[in-house]
């Protein structure tokens, strides 16, 4: 088993992947410890998989995970994490905007005992309106909502202890919020400055539309961090409030009717009567949703989590030592 696993998702990055592979190999060989490169093809339609297969054919330290279609960066990373065998796992983008020379700084922080080391694009050089401004707003909100005080949630360039990252379910755009989710499990987190390099080749897969998806995931993260294990406390609170308010309004109307028998409640206070009825019914429904949520939580913790992606194939060259071991097993069976 390798000590370090470098997970890199690719989607139509034929112009960048061979350069990135060469740089990663050079840096990791200088580190000196055993490593593997887990390269994920996220449903590419260009020559990305062909080039990855050629690399895997000559280097037994490379594991290729080919997904059946384009699932997005979060699930591509999840597939890489699931197939990684290293004690420490580092994730980065495949577009050369992350500099492999920053990797030793991540590994140094892991050796100091941190569970999650997050990259910080301290000096950003990308578009202000489309990238930097939305990112700054999202990072500020996420820091306040999660209580994890780091500057850059958005970058993929992060390092993790294996037991931490493989215990976190990923979906949607959740890879951005791994530090917040890890903090919920009690992980120790730090960040280090990293270089921010402009894309030189290929086409960017980021757009302003992703900002809206990230905003909704922010709301999800806030809910998960506070009520993931007790959804009834969230829905039940609103449900009880609605029921008590509606019941109070209905009781007031009932007293008015009792003390003024000739009064037509629907004629004089029809809207209040309708609001009271709606509040009572809505309160009961929210309580029911909270109870169903509690059942879902119990089911989640008592069952195995299925993968949200489908792997087409996994490619890896068998090393000479492994070939000798397999041959020895065959001879013993004969």
ZIVEN-V199144 format. One record per residue. N is the residue number from 1. RES is the residue in three letters. SS is DSSP state (h for helix, s for strand, l for the rest). Layout:
n->[N:N]
res->[RES:RES]
ss->[SS:SS]
This chain:
n->[1:2:3:4:5:6:7:8:9:10:11:12:13:14:15:16:17:18:19:20:21:22:23:24:25:26:27:28:29:30:31:32:33:34:35:36:37:38:39:40:41:42:43:44:45:46:47:48:49:50:51:52:53:54:55:56:57:58:59:60:61:62:63:64:65:66:67:68:69:70:71:72:73:74:75:76:77:78:79:80:81:82:83:84:85:86:87:88:89:90:91:92:93:94:95:96:97:98:99:100:101:102:103:104:105:106:107:108:109:110:111:112:113:114:115:116:117:118:119:120:121:122:123:124:125:126:127:128:129:130:131:132:133:134:135:136:137:138:139:140:141:142:143:144:145:146:147:148:149:150:151:152:153:154:155:156:157:158:159:160:161:162:163:164:165:166:167:168:169:170:171:172:173:174:175:176:177:178:179:180:181:182:183:184:185:186:187:188:189:190:191:192:193:194:195:196:197:198:199:200:201:202:203:204:205:206:207:208:209:210:211:212:213:214:215:216:217:218:219:220:221:222:223:224:225:226:227:228:229:230:231:232:233:234:235:236:237:238:239:240:241:242:243:244:245:246:247:248:249:250:251:252:253:254:255:256:257:258:259:260:261:262:263:264:265:266:267:268:269:270:271:272:273:274:275:276:277:278:279:280:281:282:283:284:285:286:287:288:289:290:291:292:293:294:295:296:297:298:299:300:301:302:303:304:305:306:307:308:309:310:311:312:313:314:315:316:317:318:319:320:321:322:323:324:325:326:327:328:329:330:331:332:333:334]
res->[UNK:UNK:UNK:UNK:UNK:UNK:UNK:UNK:UNK:UNK:UNK:UNK:UNK:UNK:UNK:UNK:UNK:UNK:UNK:UNK:UNK:UNK:UNK:UNK:UNK:UNK:UNK:UNK:UNK:UNK:UNK:UNK:UNK:UNK:UNK:UNK:UNK:UNK:UNK:UNK:UNK:UNK:UNK:UNK:UNK:UNK:UNK:UNK:UNK:UNK:UNK:UNK:UNK:UNK:UNK:UNK:UNK:UNK:UNK:UNK:UNK:UNK:UNK:UNK:UNK:UNK:UNK:UNK:UNK:UNK:UNK:UNK:UNK:UNK:UNK:UNK:UNK:UNK:UNK:UNK:UNK:UNK:UNK:UNK:UNK:UNK:UNK:UNK:UNK:UNK:UNK:UNK:UNK:UNK:UNK:UNK:UNK:UNK:UNK:UNK:UNK:UNK:UNK:UNK:UNK:UNK:UNK:UNK:UNK:UNK:UNK:UNK:UNK:UNK:UNK:UNK:UNK:UNK:UNK:UNK:UNK:UNK:UNK:UNK:UNK:UNK:UNK:UNK:UNK:UNK:UNK:UNK:UNK:UNK:UNK:UNK:UNK:UNK:UNK:UNK:UNK:UNK:UNK:UNK:UNK:UNK:UNK:UNK:UNK:UNK:UNK:UNK:UNK:UNK:UNK:UNK:UNK:UNK:UNK:UNK:UNK:UNK:UNK:UNK:UNK:UNK:UNK:UNK:UNK:UNK:UNK:UNK:UNK:UNK:UNK:UNK:UNK:UNK:UNK:UNK:UNK:UNK:UNK:UNK:UNK:UNK:UNK:UNK:UNK:UNK:UNK:UNK:UNK:UNK:UNK:UNK:UNK:UNK:UNK:UNK:UNK:UNK:UNK:UNK:UNK:UNK:UNK:UNK:UNK:UNK:UNK:UNK:UNK:UNK:UNK:UNK:UNK:UNK:UNK:UNK:UNK:UNK:UNK:UNK:UNK:UNK:UNK:UNK:UNK:UNK:UNK:UNK:UNK:UNK:UNK:UNK:UNK:UNK:UNK:UNK:UNK:UNK:UNK:UNK:UNK:UNK:UNK:UNK:UNK:UNK:UNK:UNK:UNK:UNK:UNK:UNK:UNK:UNK:UNK:UNK:UNK:UNK:UNK:UNK:UNK:UNK:UNK:UNK:UNK:UNK:UNK:UNK:UNK:UNK:UNK:UNK:UNK:UNK:UNK:UNK:UNK:UNK:UNK:UNK:UNK:UNK:UNK:UNK:UNK:UNK:UNK:UNK:UNK:UNK:UNK:UNK:UNK:UNK:UNK:UNK:UNK:UNK:UNK:UNK:UNK:UNK:UNK:UNK:UNK:UNK:UNK:UNK:UNK:UNK:UNK:UNK:UNK:UNK:UNK:UNK:UNK:UNK:UNK:UNK:UNK:UNK:UNK:UNK:UNK:UNK:UNK:UNK:UNK:UNK]
ss->[l:l:l:s:s:s:s:s:s:s:l:l:l:l:l:l:h:h:h:h:h:h:h:h:h:h:h:h:h:h:h:l:l:l:s:s:s:s:s:s:s:l:l:l:l:l:l:h:h:h:h:h:h:h:h:h:l:l:l:l:l:s:s:s:s:s:s:l:l:l:l:l:h:h:h:h:h:h:h:h:h:h:h:l:l:l:l:s:s:s:s:s:s:l:l:l:l:l:l:h:h:h:h:h:h:h:h:h:h:h:h:l:l:l:l:s:s:s:s:s:l:l:l:l:l:l:l:h:h:h:h:h:h:h:h:h:h:h:h:h:h:h:h:h:h:h:l:l:l:l:l:l:l:l:l:l:l:s:s:s:s:h:h:h:h:l:l:l:l:l:l:l:l:h:h:h:h:h:h:h:h:h:h:h:l:l:l:l:s:s:s:s:s:l:l:l:l:l:l:l:l:l:l:l:l:l:l:l:h:h:h:h:h:h:h:h:h:h:h:h:h:h:h:h:h:h:h:l:l:l:h:h:h:h:h:h:h:h:h:h:h:h:h:h:h:h:h:h:h:h:h:h:h:h:h:h:h:h:h:l:l:l:l:l:h:h:h:h:h:h:h:h:h:h:h:h:h:h:h:h:h:h:h:h:h:h:h:h:h:h:h:h:h:h:h:h:h:h:h:h:h:h:l:l:l:l:l:l:l:l:s:s:s:s:s:s:l:l:l:h:h:h:h:h:h:h:h:h:h:h:h:h:h:l]
